[in-house]
Each structure stands twice: as C-alpha cells, then as structure tokens.
Amino acid sequence: GLNMSVKYSGWEGITISGNDNGRIRIDLSELEKGRYNMVATYILHSKGCIFSVWQRQKKISEDISTFSSQSGKITSTEIGEIQINDFYNSVTLELEPPAEGKELKIYELMFIRY
C-alpha cells in the first residue's frame, strides 16, 4: 500500500490518495522539542475518507471523516496533542481501510507550541 514519508514545512494543499494501507508519515524533526497542539484545516468531498493521526503506537486523534456529498472546508480543527523529543519526531496520518478510491485533502496543517 501507500506508505510515504515527507518532511513537514508548513503543509498546505496536500492530497493523500488511499490504498489498502493508506498512510503518510510526516517528519517533524525540524520543529523545536516540546508539546504541540496539532491543528488541521481539511476539505470535505465525495471521495472523502476516515482518517486518524498517530504518534508511534499512540492514537492522538479521534476518527475524523472527510466524506460529504457537499464540498466544504473544515477550518482549524484541533486534532490532538503531540510531543517532539529525541524519540518522537513524526506523526502518521492513517486512512481507515478500505481506502481505495478515497482521498484525504489537507488544506493546512499547523503545530502550535504550548
């Protein structure tokens, strides 16, 4: 399945296409160590999916649905709290299977330091 790894640099306008194992790892090593609130703006659309956010084995978000027959934008939703340190320096967005034919459209991803 899709298993991508990308650097975080003020994410904007990213589309993740689903596969049997749709997930994308975001490298956050360029952020300073500390606690952050992860905030996302995402697009609702007819090919939307259900996704969650993980840090290592820990789920840090609820299951979030981006499916809607009406297109729209959900602005600045708090996803959850993450830690950045020597052991934790990434998060993974995971599309709930079956994700084939589905897309996760992230308009903006922000990490706000506590």
C-alpha positions in Angstrom: 0.0 0.0 0.0 0.8 3.7 0.1 3.5 4.3 2.7 5.0 7.7 2.2 7.3 9.8 4.3 7.5 13.5 3.9 9.2 16.5 5.6 6.9 19.0 7.4 7.4 22.5 6.1 4.1 24.4 6.8 1.9 21.9 4.9 -0.6 23.4 2.5 -2.7 21.8 -0.2 -1.8 18.1 0.2 -3.9 15.3 -1.2 -3.2 11.7 0.0 -4.8 9.1 -2.2 -5.9 6.0 -0.4 -4.7 2.5 -1.0 -5.3 -0.7 1.0 -2.8 0.7 3.5 -3.0 4.4 3.0 -0.7 6.2 5.5 1.7 9.0 5.4 4.4 9.7 7.9 5.3 13.4 8.5 8.8 14.1 9.7 8.7 16.9 12.3 12.3 16.9 13.3 12.7 20.5 12.2 10.3 21.6 15.0 11.8 22.5 18.4 11.4 19.9 21.1 8.2 20.4 23.2 4.5 19.8 23.3 2.3 20.9 20.4 -1.3 21.1 19.6 -1.8 19.7 16.1 -4.4 21.7 14.1 -5.7 20.9 10.7 -7.9 22.5 8.0 -9.3 19.9 5.7 -11.6 19.5 2.7 -14.9 17.7 2.8 -15.7 16.0 -0.5 -17.5 13.0 -2.1 -14.3 10.9 -2.2 -13.5 11.7 1.4 -12.3 9.1 3.9 -12.0 8.5 7.6 -8.5 9.2 9.0 -6.7 9.3 12.3 -3.4 10.6 13.5 -0.8 8.5 15.3 2.4 9.2 17.1 4.4 5.9 17.3 1.8 3.4 18.6 -0.4 6.0 20.3 -3.5 7.3 18.6 -3.7 11.1 19.2 -6.9 11.9 17.3 -10.5 10.8 17.1 -11.5 9.1 13.8 -12.2 12.1 11.5 -14.5 11.8 8.5 -13.9 13.9 5.4 -16.7 12.4 3.4 -19.6 14.7 2.3 -21.8 14.9 -0.7 -21.4 18.7 -0.3 -17.9 20.1 -0.8 -16.7 22.3 2.0 -13.8 23.2 4.2 -13.4 22.4 8.0 -11.2 25.1 9.4 -8.7 24.9 12.2 -9.8 21.6 13.9 -7.8 20.6 16.9 -6.5 17.1 16.2 -4.7 16.3 19.4 -1.5 16.9 21.4 1.9 15.6 20.2 5.3 15.6 21.8 8.5 16.3 19.9 11.7 15.0 21.5 14.6 12.7 20.7 12.3 9.6 20.4 9.1 11.3 19.0 9.7 13.4 15.9 7.0 12.4 13.5 3.3 11.8 13.2 1.5 9.4 10.8 -1.9 10.1 9.1 -3.7 6.9 8.5 -6.7 6.3 6.3 -9.2 3.8 7.5 -9.4 0.8 5.2 -10.7 0.1 2.7 -9.3 3.4 1.4 -9.1 2.6 -2.3 -10.6 5.3 -4.4 -10.7 7.7 -1.4 -8.7 10.8 -0.8 -7.6 12.9 2.2 -7.3 16.5 1.3 -5.4 18.6 3.9 -5.7 22.3 3.2 -3.3 23.3 6.0 -1.5 21.6 8.9 -0.2 23.5 11.9 1.6 22.7 15.1 1.0 25.2 17.8 3.5 25.1 20.7 2.2 25.1 24.3 
